Amino acid sequence: MCMERLIIDMMLWANMTEEELHNKKEIDTNFGEKLSWDYLCFARKNPINWYIHAHILYRGKDNLTSRETIFSF
């Protein structure tokens, strides 16, 4: 879910819908990232299954990943 959430968040930042991404297949954003319909589909079909104990370092000024996403992961 983490990668899918990140892609969806970036789509919101770029004021883009899933339909637009689906129709165009790839879109360059004004913040330097290229969004891909194929990669969004891949992220949805292949969620991360992490079965080991892990610690994740997270700083408060992370502009890509929300605190909620980190805590749910």
PDB file of N, H, CA, C and O in Angstrom:
ATOM      1  N   MET A   1       0.821  -1.200   0.000  1.00  0.00           N
ATOM      2  CA  MET A   1       0.000   0.000   0.000  1.00  0.00           C
ATOM      3  C   MET A   1       0.860   1.257   0.000  1.00  0.00           C
ATOM      4  O   MET A   1       0.408   2.304  -0.464  1.00  0.00           O
ATOM      5  N   CYS A   2       2.072   1.182   0.502  1.00  0.00           N
ATOM      6  H   CYS A   2       2.440   0.331   0.878  1.00  0.00           H
ATOM      7  CA  CYS A   2       2.895   2.388   0.621  1.00  0.00           C
ATOM      8  C   CYS A   2       3.204   3.028  -0.725  1.00  0.00           C
ATOM      9  O   CYS A   2       3.056   4.241  -0.869  1.00  0.00           O
ATOM     10  N   MET A   3       3.626   2.251  -1.709  1.00  0.00           N
ATOM     11  H   MET A   3       3.747   1.265  -1.592  1.00  0.00           H
ATOM     12  CA  MET A   3       3.973   2.822  -3.009  1.00  0.00           C
ATOM     13  C   MET A   3       2.717   3.340  -3.707  1.00  0.00           C
ATOM     14  O   MET A   3       2.743   4.407  -4.321  1.00  0.00           O
ATOM     15  N   GLU A   4       1.629   2.598  -3.616  1.00  0.00           N
ATOM     16  H   GLU A   4       1.608   1.731  -3.118  1.00  0.00           H
ATOM     17  CA  GLU A   4       0.381   3.067  -4.210  1.00  0.00           C
ATOM     18  C   GLU A   4      -0.034   4.396  -3.588  1.00  0.00           C
ATOM     19  O   GLU A   4      -0.444   5.311  -4.302  1.00  0.00           O
ATOM     20  N   ARG A   5       0.066   4.510  -2.274  1.00  0.00           N
ATOM     21  H   ARG A   5       0.398   3.766  -1.694  1.00  0.00           H
ATOM     22  CA  ARG A   5      -0.298   5.749  -1.574  1.00  0.00           C
ATOM     23  C   ARG A   5       0.575   6.905  -2.041  1.00  0.00           C
ATOM     24  O   ARG A   5       0.082   8.013  -2.252  1.00  0.00           O
ATOM     25  N   LEU A   6       1.869   6.652  -2.201  1.00  0.00           N
ATOM     26  H   LEU A   6       2.269   5.752  -2.029  1.00  0.00           H
ATOM     27  CA  LEU A   6       2.790   7.689  -2.654  1.00  0.00           C
ATOM     28  C   LEU A   6       2.412   8.164  -4.060  1.00  0.00           C
ATOM     29  O   LEU A   6       2.395   9.367  -4.323  1.00  0.00           O
ATOM     30  N   ILE A   7       2.113   7.238  -4.950  1.00  0.00           N
ATOM     31  H   ILE A   7       2.127   6.261  -4.736  1.00  0.00           H
ATOM     32  CA  ILE A   7       1.737   7.604  -6.322  1.00  0.00           C
ATOM     33  C   ILE A   7       0.436   8.399  -6.318  1.00  0.00           C
ATOM     34  O   ILE A   7       0.320   9.401  -7.024  1.00  0.00           O
ATOM     35  N   ILE A   8      -0.538   7.961  -5.534  1.00  0.00           N
ATOM     36  H   ILE A   8      -0.443   7.147  -4.961  1.00  0.00           H
ATOM     37  CA  ILE A   8      -1.816   8.678  -5.458  1.00  0.00           C
ATOM     38  C   ILE A   8      -1.608  10.076  -4.885  1.00  0.00           C
ATOM     39  O   ILE A   8      -2.196  11.039  -5.376  1.00  0.00           O
ATOM     40  N   ASP A   9      -0.782  10.195  -3.858  1.00  0.00           N
ATOM     41  H   ASP A   9      -0.304   9.412  -3.459  1.00  0.00           H
ATOM     42  CA  ASP A   9      -0.486  11.519  -3.294  1.00  0.00           C
ATOM     43  C   ASP A   9       0.150  12.423  -4.354  1.00  0.00           C
ATOM     44  O   ASP A   9      -0.216  13.593  -4.476  1.00  0.00           O
ATOM     45  N   MET A  10       1.099  11.881  -5.118  1.00  0.00           N
ATOM     46  H   MET A  10       1.395  10.931  -5.019  1.00  0.00           H
ATOM     47  CA  MET A  10       1.746  12.690  -6.156  1.00  0.00           C
ATOM     48  C   MET A  10       0.754  13.082  -7.245  1.00  0.00           C
ATOM     49  O   MET A  10       0.860  14.171  -7.810  1.00  0.00           O
ATOM     50  N   MET A  11      -0.208  12.212  -7.547  1.00  0.00           N
ATOM     51  H   MET A  11      -0.294  11.327  -7.088  1.00  0.00           H
ATOM     52  CA  MET A  11      -1.245  12.563  -8.514  1.00  0.00           C
ATOM     53  C   MET A  11      -2.074  13.736  -7.993  1.00  0.00           C
ATOM     54  O   MET A  11      -2.438  14.627  -8.760  1.00  0.00           O
ATOM     55  N   LEU A  12      -2.372  13.738  -6.698  1.00  0.00           N
ATOM     56  H   LEU A  12      -2.077  13.013  -6.075  1.00  0.00           H
ATOM     57  CA  LEU A  12      -3.121  14.852  -6.104  1.00  0.00           C
ATOM     58  C   LEU A  12      -2.324  16.149  -6.179  1.00  0.00           C
ATOM     59  O   LEU A  12      -2.869  17.203  -6.506  1.00  0.00           O
ATOM     60  N   TRP A  13      -1.016  16.064  -5.872  1.00  0.00           N
ATOM     61  H   TRP A  13      -0.573  15.208  -5.607  1.00  0.00           H
ATOM     62  CA  TRP A  13      -0.163  17.253  -5.932  1.00  0.00           C
ATOM     63  C   TRP A  13      -0.122  17.814  -7.350  1.00  0.00           C
ATOM     64  O   TRP A  13      -0.005  19.025  -7.538  1.00  0.00           O
ATOM     65  N   ALA A  14      -0.217  16.934  -8.347  1.00  0.00           N
ATOM     66  H   ALA A  14      -0.311  15.950  -8.194  1.00  0.00           H
ATOM     67  CA  ALA A  14      -0.157  17.346  -9.748  1.00  0.00           C
ATOM     68  C   ALA A  14      -1.554  17.664 -10.308  1.00  0.00           C
ATOM     69  O   ALA A  14      -1.697  17.942 -11.499  1.00  0.00           O
ATOM     70  N   ASN A  15      -2.581  17.622  -9.446  1.00  0.00           N
ATOM     71  H   ASN A  15      -2.465  17.397  -8.478  1.00  0.00           H
ATOM     72  CA  ASN A  15      -3.970  17.872  -9.865  1.00  0.00           C
ATOM     73  C   ASN A  15      -4.369  16.975 -11.030  1.00  0.00           C
ATOM     74  O   ASN A  15      -4.890  17.446 -12.041  1.00  0.00           O
ATOM     75  N   MET A  16      -4.121  15.691 -10.876  1.00  0.00           N
ATOM     76  H   MET A  16      -3.697  15.309 -10.055  1.00  0.00           H
ATOM     77  CA  MET A  16      -4.378  14.722 -11.931  1.00  0.00           C
ATOM     78  C   MET A  16      -5.271  13.612 -11.385  1.00  0.00           C
ATOM     79  O   MET A  16      -5.180  13.243 -10.214  1.00  0.00           O
ATOM     80  N   THR A  17      -6.124  13.094 -12.240  1.00  0.00           N
ATOM     81  H   THR A  17      -6.199  13.393 -13.191  1.00  0.00           H
ATOM     82  CA  THR A  17      -6.992  11.982 -11.860  1.00  0.00           C
ATOM     83  C   THR A  17      -6.407  10.669 -12.374  1.00  0.00           C
ATOM     84  O   THR A  17      -5.527  10.654 -13.236  1.00  0.00           O
ATOM     85  N   GLU A  18      -6.916   9.575 -11.826  1.00  0.00           N
ATOM     86  H   GLU A  18      -7.630   9.587 -11.126  1.00  0.00           H
ATOM     87  CA  GLU A  18      -6.501   8.265 -12.330  1.00  0.00           C
ATOM     88  C   GLU A  18      -6.877   8.109 -13.794  1.00  0.00           C
ATOM     89  O   GLU A  18      -6.132   7.512 -14.571  1.00  0.00           O
ATOM     90  N   GLU A  19      -8.022   8.639 -14.167  1.00  0.00           N
ATOM     91  H   GLU A  19      -8.627   9.124 -13.536  1.00  0.00           H
ATOM     92  CA  GLU A  19      -8.463   8.548 -15.562  1.00  0.00           C
ATOM     93  C   GLU A  19      -7.479   9.251 -16.494  1.00  0.00           C
ATOM     94  O   GLU A  19      -7.156   8.736 -17.564  1.00  0.00           O
ATOM     95  N   GLU A  20      -7.002  10.437 -16.084  1.00  0.00           N
ATOM     96  H   GLU A  20      -7.265  10.856 -15.215  1.00  0.00           H
ATOM     97  CA  GLU A  20      -6.017  11.160 -16.909  1.00  0.00           C
ATOM     98  C   GLU A  20      -4.732  10.344 -17.058  1.00  0.00           C
ATOM     99  O   GLU A  20      -4.176  10.234 -18.150  1.00  0.00           O
ATOM    100  N   LEU A  21      -4.269   9.772 -15.936  1.00  0.00           N
ATOM    101  H   LEU A  21      -4.721   9.862 -15.048  1.00  0.00           H
ATOM    102  CA  LEU A  21      -3.040   8.982 -15.984  1.00  0.00           C
ATOM    103  C   LEU A  21      -3.254   7.741 -16.852  1.00  0.00           C
ATOM    104  O   LEU A  21      -2.381   7.367 -17.635  1.00  0.00           O
ATOM    105  N   HIS A  22      -4.396   7.117 -16.712  1.00  0.00           N
ATOM    106  H   HIS A  22      -5.106   7.420 -16.076  1.00  0.00           H
ATOM    107  CA  HIS A  22      -4.708   5.935 -17.526  1.00  0.00           C
ATOM    108  C   HIS A  22      -4.700   6.278 -19.017  1.00  0.00           C
ATOM    109  O   HIS A  22      -4.145   5.535 -19.826  1.00  0.00           O
ATOM    110  N   ASN A  23      -5.315   7.398 -19.373  1.00  0.00           N
ATOM    111  H   ASN A  23      -5.766   8.001 -18.715  1.00  0.00           H
ATOM    112  CA  ASN A  23      -5.415   7.796 -20.783  1.00  0.00           C
ATOM    113  C   ASN A  23      -4.064   8.198 -21.371  1.00  0.00           C
ATOM    114  O   ASN A  23      -3.763   7.870 -22.518  1.00  0.00           O
ATOM    115  N   LYS A  24      -3.243   8.912 -20.583  1.00  0.00           N
ATOM    116  H   LYS A  24      -3.487   9.179 -19.650  1.00  0.00           H
ATOM    117  CA  LYS A  24      -1.957   9.402 -21.094  1.00  0.00           C
ATOM    118  C   LYS A  24      -0.813   8.417 -20.881  1.00  0.00           C
ATOM    119  O   LYS A  24       0.236   8.536 -21.515  1.00  0.00           O
ATOM    120  N   LYS A  25      -1.008   7.453 -19.995  1.00  0.00           N
ATOM    121  H   LYS A  25      -1.860   7.357 -19.480  1.00  0.00           H
ATOM    122  CA  LYS A  25      -0.017   6.410 -19.654  1.00  0.00           C
ATOM    123  C   LYS A  25       1.161   6.921 -18.828  1.00  0.00           C
ATOM    124  O   LYS A  25       1.533   6.277 -17.847  1.00  0.00           O
ATOM    125  N   GLU A  26       1.757   8.049 -19.189  1.00  0.00           N
ATOM    126  H   GLU A  26       1.455   8.572 -19.986  1.00  0.00           H
ATOM    127  CA  GLU A  26       2.841   8.661 -18.412  1.00  0.00           C
ATOM    128  C   GLU A  26       2.649  10.163 -18.401  1.00  0.00           C
ATOM    129  O   GLU A  26       2.268  10.760 -19.407  1.00  0.00           O
ATOM    130  N   ILE A  27       2.919  10.772 -17.245  1.00  0.00           N
ATOM    131  H   ILE A  27       3.229  10.287 -16.428  1.00  0.00           H
ATOM    132  CA  ILE A  27       2.778  12.223 -17.115  1.00  0.00           C
ATOM    133  C   ILE A  27       3.956  12.760 -16.319  1.00  0.00           C
ATOM    134  O   ILE A  27       4.262  12.255 -15.239  1.00  0.00           O
ATOM    135  N   ASP A  28       4.615  13.780 -16.847  1.00  0.00           N
ATOM    136  H   ASP A  28       4.366  14.191 -17.725  1.00  0.00           H
ATOM    137  CA  ASP A  28       5.662  14.484 -16.113  1.00  0.00           C
ATOM    138  C   ASP A  28       4.995  15.498 -15.189  1.00  0.00           C
ATOM    139  O   ASP A  28       4.086  16.218 -15.604  1.00  0.00           O
ATOM    140  N   THR A  29       5.442  15.553 -13.949  1.00  0.00           N
ATOM    141  H   THR A  29       6.179  14.968 -13.612  1.00  0.00           H
ATOM    142  CA  THR A  29       4.885  16.507 -12.993  1.00  0.00           C
ATOM    143  C   THR A  29       5.752  17.761 -12.935  1.00  0.00           C
ATOM    144  O   THR A  29       6.886  17.773 -13.415  1.00  0.00           O
ATOM    145  N   ASN A  30       5.202  18.809 -12.342  1.00  0.00           N
ATOM    146  H   ASN A  30       4.281  18.800 -11.952  1.00  0.00           H
ATOM    147  CA  ASN A  30       5.961  20.052 -12.189  1.00  0.00           C
ATOM    148  C   ASN A  30       6.946  19.980 -11.023  1.00  0.00           C
ATOM    149  O   ASN A  30       7.697  20.927 -10.790  1.00  0.00           O
ATOM    150  N   PHE A  31       6.950  18.857 -10.281  1.00  0.00           N
ATOM    151  H   PHE A  31       6.339  18.087 -10.470  1.00  0.00           H
ATOM    152  CA  PHE A  31       7.909  18.703  -9.188  1.00  0.00           C
ATOM    153  C   PHE A  31       8.972  17.654  -9.514  1.00  0.00           C
ATOM    154  O   PHE A  31       9.667  17.156  -8.628  1.00  0.00           O
ATOM    155  N   GLY A  32       9.083  17.327 -10.815  1.00  0.00           N
ATOM    156  H   GLY A  32       8.518  17.732 -11.534  1.00  0.00           H
ATOM    157  CA  GLY A  32      10.205  16.527 -11.281  1.00  0.00           C
ATOM    158  C   GLY A  32      10.022  15.020 -11.308  1.00  0.00           C
ATOM    159  O   GLY A  32      10.974  14.298 -11.607  1.00  0.00           O
ATOM    160  N   GLU A  33       8.838  14.525 -11.007  1.00  0.00           N
ATOM    161  H   GLU A  33       8.065  15.112 -10.764  1.00  0.00           H
ATOM    162  CA  GLU A  33       8.596  13.091 -11.039  1.00  0.00           C
ATOM    163  C   GLU A  33       7.746  12.727 -12.244  1.00  0.00           C
ATOM    164  O   GLU A  33       6.840  13.473 -12.617  1.00  0.00           O
ATOM    165  N   LYS A  34       8.029  11.592 -12.849  1.00  0.00           N
ATOM    166  H   LYS A  34       8.765  10.986 -12.546  1.00  0.00           H
ATOM    167  CA  LYS A  34       7.205  11.075 -13.937  1.00  0.00           C
ATOM    168  C   LYS A  34       6.287  10.012 -13.348  1.00  0.00           C
ATOM    169  O   LYS A  34       6.751   9.067 -12.709  1.00  0.00           O
ATOM    170  N   LEU A  35       4.986  10.168 -13.562  1.00  0.00           N
ATOM    171  H   LEU A  35       4.609  10.936 -14.081  1.00  0.00           H
ATOM    172  CA  LEU A  35       4.023   9.195 -13.073  1.00  0.00           C
ATOM    173  C   LEU A  35       3.611   8.285 -14.213  1.00  0.00           C
ATOM    174  O   LEU A  35       3.418   8.730 -15.345  1.00  0.00           O
ATOM    175  N   SER A  36       3.479   7.003 -13.898  1.00  0.00           N
ATOM    176  H   SER A  36       3.636   6.642 -12.979  1.00  0.00           H
ATOM    177  CA  SER A  36       3.212   5.992 -14.915  1.00  0.00           C
ATOM    178  C   SER A  36       1.997   5.157 -14.515  1.00  0.00           C
ATOM    179  O   SER A  36       1.913   4.676 -13.385  1.00  0.00           O
ATOM    180  N   TRP A  37       1.063   4.986 -15.442  1.00  0.00           N
ATOM    181  H   TRP A  37       1.132   5.377 -16.360  1.00  0.00           H
ATOM    182  CA  TRP A  37      -0.097   4.130 -15.199  1.00  0.00           C
ATOM    183  C   TRP A  37       0.342   2.687 -14.962  1.00  0.00           C
ATOM    184  O   TRP A  37      -0.167   2.017 -14.063  1.00  0.00           O
ATOM    185  N   ASP A  38       1.288   2.212 -15.770  1.00  0.00           N
ATOM    186  H   ASP A  38       1.701   2.756 -16.500  1.00  0.00           H
ATOM    187  CA  ASP A  38       1.759   0.838 -15.618  1.00  0.00           C
ATOM    188  C   ASP A  38       2.369   0.610 -14.238  1.00  0.00           C
ATOM    189  O   ASP A  38       2.161  -0.441 -13.632  1.00  0.00           O
ATOM    190  N   TYR A  39       3.118   1.586 -13.743  1.00  0.00           N
ATOM    191  H   TYR A  39       3.287   2.440 -14.235  1.00  0.00           H
ATOM    192  CA  TYR A  39       3.744   1.427 -12.426  1.00  0.00           C
ATOM    193  C   TYR A  39       2.702   1.465 -11.315  1.00  0.00           C
ATOM    194  O   TYR A  39       2.822   0.726 -10.337  1.00  0.00           O
ATOM    195  N   LEU A  40       1.681   2.310 -11.445  1.00  0.00           N
ATOM    196  H   LEU A  40       1.583   2.910 -12.239  1.00  0.00           H
ATOM    197  CA  LEU A  40       0.597   2.334 -10.464  1.00  0.00           C
ATOM    198  C   LEU A  40      -0.081   0.964 -10.420  1.00  0.00           C
ATOM    199  O   LEU A  40      -0.350   0.441  -9.339  1.00  0.00           O
ATOM    200  N   CYS A  41      -0.355   0.386 -11.578  1.00  0.00           N
ATOM    201  H   CYS A  41      -0.136   0.811 -12.457  1.00  0.00           H
ATOM    202  CA  CYS A  41      -0.974  -0.948 -11.647  1.00  0.00           C
ATOM    203  C   CYS A  41      -0.064  -2.000 -11.013  1.00  0.00           C
ATOM    204  O   CYS A  41      -0.536  -2.873 -10.285  1.00  0.00           O
ATOM    205  N   PHE A  42       1.250  -1.917 -11.290  1.00  0.00           N
ATOM    206  H   PHE A  42       1.633  -1.207 -11.881  1.00  0.00           H
ATOM    207  CA  PHE A  42       2.209  -2.844 -10.699  1.00  0.00           C
ATOM    208  C   PHE A  42       2.213  -2.728  -9.174  1.00  0.00           C
ATOM    209  O   PHE A  42       2.213  -3.741  -8.474  1.00  0.00           O
ATOM    210  N   ALA A  43       2.216  -1.491  -8.660  1.00  0.00           N
ATOM    211  H   ALA A  43       2.216  -0.669  -9.229  1.00  0.00           H
ATOM    212  CA  ALA A  43       2.236  -1.272  -7.209  1.00  0.00           C
ATOM    213  C   ALA A  43       0.979  -1.848  -6.559  1.00  0.00           C
ATOM    214  O   ALA A  43       1.042  -2.389  -5.456  1.00  0.00           O
ATOM    215  N   ARG A  44      -0.134  -1.734  -7.225  1.00  0.00           N
ATOM    216  H   ARG A  44      -0.185  -1.295  -8.122  1.00  0.00           H
ATOM    217  CA  ARG A  44      -1.384  -2.288  -6.683  1.00  0.00           C
ATOM    218  C   ARG A  44      -1.380  -3.819  -6.685  1.00  0.00           C
ATOM    219  O   ARG A  44      -1.898  -4.443  -5.759  1.00  0.00           O
ATOM    220  N   LYS A  45      -0.808  -4.410  -7.705  1.00  0.00           N
ATOM    221  H   LYS A  45      -0.387  -3.903  -8.457  1.00  0.00           H
ATOM    222  CA  LYS A  45      -0.792  -5.875  -7.811  1.00  0.00           C
ATOM    223  C   LYS A  45       0.296  -6.514  -6.955  1.00  0.00           C
ATOM    224  O   LYS A  45       0.236  -7.709  -6.668  1.00  0.00           O
ATOM    225  N   ASN A  46       1.282  -5.735  -6.550  1.00  0.00           N
ATOM    226  H   ASN A  46       1.332  -4.764  -6.783  1.00  0.00           H
ATOM    227  CA  ASN A  46       2.436  -6.264  -5.813  1.00  0.00           C
ATOM    228  C   ASN A  46       2.706  -5.457  -4.550  1.00  0.00           C
ATOM    229  O   ASN A  46       3.754  -4.820  -4.437  1.00  0.00           O
ATOM    230  N   PRO A  47       1.768  -5.475  -3.593  1.00  0.00           N
ATOM    231  CA  PRO A  47       2.002  -4.711  -2.365  1.00  0.00           C
ATOM    232  C   PRO A  47       3.169  -5.295  -1.575  1.00  0.00           C
ATOM    233  O   PRO A  47       3.496  -6.474  -1.710  1.00  0.00           O
ATOM    234  N   ILE A  48       3.775  -4.480  -0.775  1.00  0.00           N
ATOM    235  H   ILE A  48       3.509  -3.522  -0.665  1.00  0.00           H
ATOM    236  CA  ILE A  48       4.902  -4.930   0.045  1.00  0.00           C
ATOM    237  C   ILE A  48       4.366  -5.818   1.161  1.00  0.00           C
ATOM    238  O   ILE A  48       3.442  -5.431   1.877  1.00  0.00           O
ATOM    239  N   ASN A  49       4.938  -6.998   1.309  1.00  0.00           N
ATOM    240  H   ASN A  49       5.688  -7.313   0.727  1.00  0.00           H
ATOM    241  CA  ASN A  49       4.624  -7.897   2.414  1.00  0.00           C
ATOM    242  C   ASN A  49       5.884  -8.055   3.239  1.00  0.00           C
ATOM    243  O   ASN A  49       6.776  -8.831   2.895  1.00  0.00           O
ATOM    244  N   TRP A  50       5.948  -7.324   4.315  1.00  0.00           N
ATOM    245  H   TRP A  50       5.224  -6.693   4.595  1.00  0.00           H
ATOM    246  CA  TRP A  50       7.147  -7.256   5.129  1.00  0.00           C
ATOM    247  C   TRP A  50       6.890  -8.050   6.404  1.00  0.00           C
ATOM    248  O   TRP A  50       6.101  -7.632   7.252  1.00  0.00           O
ATOM    249  N   TYR A  51       7.559  -9.203   6.541  1.00  0.00           N
ATOM    250  H   TYR A  51       8.200  -9.543   5.853  1.00  0.00           H
ATOM    251  CA  TYR A  51       7.302 -10.071   7.683  1.00  0.00           C
ATOM    252  C   TYR A  51       8.456 -10.118   8.679  1.00  0.00           C
ATOM    253  O   TYR A  51       8.545 -11.047   9.482  1.00  0.00           O
ATOM    254  N   ILE A  52       9.329  -9.133   8.633  1.00  0.00           N
ATOM    255  H   ILE A  52       9.256  -8.378   7.981  1.00  0.00           H
ATOM    256  CA  ILE A  52      10.421  -9.086   9.594  1.00  0.00           C
ATOM    257  C   ILE A  52      10.300  -7.820  10.419  1.00  0.00           C
ATOM    258  O   ILE A  52       9.713  -6.830   9.982  1.00  0.00           O
ATOM    259  N   HIS A  53      10.858  -7.865  11.605  1.00  0.00           N
ATOM    260  H   HIS A  53      11.335  -8.669  11.959  1.00  0.00           H
ATOM    261  CA  HIS A  53      10.866  -6.696  12.475  1.00  0.00           C
ATOM    262  C   HIS A  53      11.779  -5.636  11.856  1.00  0.00           C
ATOM    263  O   HIS A  53      12.923  -5.926  11.506  1.00  0.00           O
ATOM    264  N   ALA A  54      11.282  -4.431  11.723  1.00  0.00           N
ATOM    265  H   ALA A  54      10.352  -4.195  12.007  1.00  0.00           H
ATOM    266  CA  ALA A  54      12.082  -3.368  11.101  1.00  0.00           C
ATOM    267  C   ALA A  54      11.844  -2.045  11.812  1.00  0.00           C
ATOM    268  O   ALA A  54      10.768  -1.799  12.356  1.00  0.00           O
ATOM    269  N   HIS A  55      12.845  -1.217  11.799  1.00  0.00           N
ATOM    270  H   HIS A  55      13.719  -1.417  11.357  1.00  0.00           H
ATOM    271  CA  HIS A  55      12.731   0.149  12.309  1.00  0.00           C
ATOM    272  C   HIS A  55      12.891   1.079  11.118  1.00  0.00           C
ATOM    273  O   HIS A  55      13.793   0.897  10.300  1.00  0.00           O
ATOM    274  N   ILE A  56      12.035   2.053  11.019  1.00  0.00           N
ATOM    275  H   ILE A  56      11.302   2.201  11.683  1.00  0.00           H
ATOM    276  CA  ILE A  56      12.094   3.004   9.914  1.00  0.00           C
ATOM    277  C   ILE A  56      12.380   4.380  10.485  1.00  0.00           C
ATOM    278  O   ILE A  56      11.676   4.847  11.381  1.00  0.00           O
ATOM    279  N   LEU A  57      13.402   5.020   9.973  1.00  0.00           N
ATOM    280  H   LEU A  57      13.974   4.641   9.245  1.00  0.00           H
ATOM    281  CA  LEU A  57      13.718   6.380  10.385  1.00  0.00           C
ATOM    282  C   LEU A  57      12.835   7.332   9.602  1.00  0.00           C
ATOM    283  O   LEU A  57      12.697   7.195   8.386  1.00  0.00           O
ATOM    284  N   TYR A  58      12.244   8.284  10.280  1.00  0.00           N
ATOM    285  H   TYR A  58      12.356   8.395  11.267  1.00  0.00           H
ATOM    286  CA  TYR A  58      11.334   9.226   9.626  1.00  0.00           C
ATOM    287  C   TYR A  58      11.522  10.594  10.232  1.00  0.00           C
ATOM    288  O   TYR A  58      11.418  10.767  11.446  1.00  0.00           O
ATOM    289  N   ARG A  59      11.796  11.555   9.392  1.00  0.00           N
ATOM    290  H   ARG A  59      11.881  11.414   8.406  1.00  0.00           H
ATOM    291  CA  ARG A  59      11.929  12.939   9.857  1.00  0.00           C
ATOM    292  C   ARG A  59      10.628  13.664   9.574  1.00  0.00           C
ATOM    293  O   ARG A  59       9.888  13.294   8.662  1.00  0.00           O
ATOM    294  N   GLY A  60      10.356  14.667  10.334  1.00  0.00           N
ATOM    295  H   GLY A  60      10.957  14.968  11.075  1.00  0.00           H
ATOM    296  CA  GLY A  60       9.107  15.405  10.203  1.00  0.00           C
ATOM    297  C   GLY A  60       8.949  16.177   8.908  1.00  0.00           C
ATOM    298  O   GLY A  60       7.832  16.560   8.562  1.00  0.00           O
ATOM    299  N   LYS A  61      10.022  16.415   8.188  1.00  0.00           N
ATOM    300  H   LYS A  61      10.929  16.103   8.470  1.00  0.00           H
ATOM    301  CA  LYS A  61       9.934  17.225   6.969  1.00  0.00           C
ATOM    302  C   LYS A  61      10.038  16.377   5.706  1.00  0.00           C
ATOM    303  O   LYS A  61      10.577  16.832   4.697  1.00  0.00           O
ATOM    304  N   ASP A  62       9.534  15.163   5.753  1.00  0.00           N
ATOM    305  H   ASP A  62       9.097  14.794   6.573  1.00  0.00           H
ATOM    306  CA  ASP A  62       9.519  14.287   4.584  1.00  0.00           C
ATOM    307  C   ASP A  62       8.401  14.765   3.664  1.00  0.00           C
ATOM    308  O   ASP A  62       7.228  14.707   4.033  1.00  0.00           O
ATOM    309  N   ASN A  63       8.752  15.232   2.482  1.00  0.00           N
ATOM    310  H   ASN A  63       9.705  15.279   2.183  1.00  0.00           H
ATOM    311  CA  ASN A  63       7.761  15.781   1.563  1.00  0.00           C
ATOM    312  C   ASN A  63       7.094  14.726   0.693  1.00  0.00           C
ATOM    313  O   ASN A  63       6.156  15.043  -0.039  1.00  0.00           O
ATOM    314  N   LEU A  64       7.555  13.476   0.753  1.00  0.00           N
ATOM    315  H   LEU A  64       8.317  13.218   1.347  1.00  0.00           H
ATOM    316  CA  LEU A  64       6.970  12.433  -0.091  1.00  0.00           C
ATOM    317  C   LEU A  64       6.051  11.488   0.662  1.00  0.00           C
ATOM    318  O   LEU A  64       4.978  11.148   0.163  1.00  0.00           O
ATOM    319  N   THR A  65       6.449  11.055   1.851  1.00  0.00           N
ATOM    320  H   THR A  65       7.321  11.331   2.256  1.00  0.00           H
ATOM    321  CA  THR A  65       5.695  10.035   2.558  1.00  0.00           C
ATOM    322  C   THR A  65       5.073  10.595   3.820  1.00  0.00           C
ATOM    323  O   THR A  65       5.764  11.173   4.659  1.00  0.00           O
ATOM    324  N   SER A  66       3.771  10.425   3.952  1.00  0.00           N
ATOM    325  H   SER A  66       3.210   9.955   3.271  1.00  0.00           H
ATOM    326  CA  SER A  66       3.067  10.971   5.114  1.00  0.00           C
ATOM    327  C   SER A  66       3.387  10.163   6.370  1.00  0.00           C
ATOM    328  O   SER A  66       3.742   8.986   6.303  1.00  0.00           O
ATOM    329  N   ARG A  67       3.254  10.818   7.496  1.00  0.00           N
ATOM    330  H   ARG A  67       2.966  11.774   7.551  1.00  0.00           H
ATOM    331  CA  ARG A  67       3.461  10.180   8.793  1.00  0.00           C
ATOM    332  C   ARG A  67       2.497   8.992   8.941  1.00  0.00           C
ATOM    333  O   ARG A  67       2.876   7.946   9.467  1.00  0.00           O
ATOM    334  N   GLU A  68       1.265   9.155   8.481  1.00  0.00           N
ATOM    335  H   GLU A  68       0.957  10.005   8.053  1.00  0.00           H
ATOM    336  CA  GLU A  68       0.256   8.093   8.549  1.00  0.00           C
ATOM    337  C   GLU A  68       0.719   6.848   7.791  1.00  0.00           C
ATOM    338  O   GLU A  68       0.559   5.726   8.270  1.00  0.00           O
ATOM    339  N   THR A  69       1.289   7.055   6.615  1.00  0.00           N
ATOM    340  H   THR A  69       1.419   7.967   6.226  1.00  0.00           H
ATOM    341  CA  THR A  69       1.777   5.923   5.823  1.00  0.00           C
ATOM    342  C   THR A  69       2.905   5.196   6.535  1.00  0.00           C
ATOM    343  O   THR A  69       2.934   3.965   6.558  1.00  0.00           O
ATOM    344  N   ILE A  70       3.822   5.937   7.107  1.00  0.00           N
ATOM    345  H   ILE A  70       3.799   6.936   7.088  1.00  0.00           H
ATOM    346  CA  ILE A  70       4.945   5.335   7.828  1.00  0.00           C
ATOM    347  C   ILE A  70       4.440   4.514   9.011  1.00  0.00           C
ATOM    348  O   ILE A  70       4.891   3.387   9.216  1.00  0.00           O
ATOM    349  N   PHE A  71       3.509   5.066   9.790  1.00  0.00           N
ATOM    350  H   PHE A  71       3.143   5.982   9.623  1.00  0.00           H
ATOM    351  CA  PHE A  71       3.018   4.341  10.966  1.00  0.00           C
ATOM    352  C   PHE A  71       2.211   3.103  10.573  1.00  0.00           C
ATOM    353  O   PHE A  71       2.263   2.095  11.276  1.00  0.00           O
ATOM    354  N   SER A  72       1.480   3.157   9.486  1.00  0.00           N
ATOM    355  H   SER A  72       1.437   3.976   8.914  1.00  0.00           H
ATOM    356  CA  SER A  72       0.714   1.983   9.074  1.00  0.00           C
ATOM    357  C   SER A  72       1.637   0.900   8.521  1.00  0.00           C
ATOM    358  O   SER A  72       1.326  -0.287   8.618  1.00  0.00           O
ATOM    359  N   PHE A  73       2.767   1.300   7.943  1.00  0.00           N
ATOM    360  H   PHE A  73       3.020   2.264   7.864  1.00  0.00           H
ATOM    361  CA  PHE A  73       3.713   0.335   7.404  1.00  0.00           C
ATOM    362  C   PHE A  73       4.383  -0.402   8.554  1.00  0.00           C
ATOM    363  O   PHE A  73       5.225  -1.270   8.325  1.00  0.00           O
TER     364      PHE A  73
END
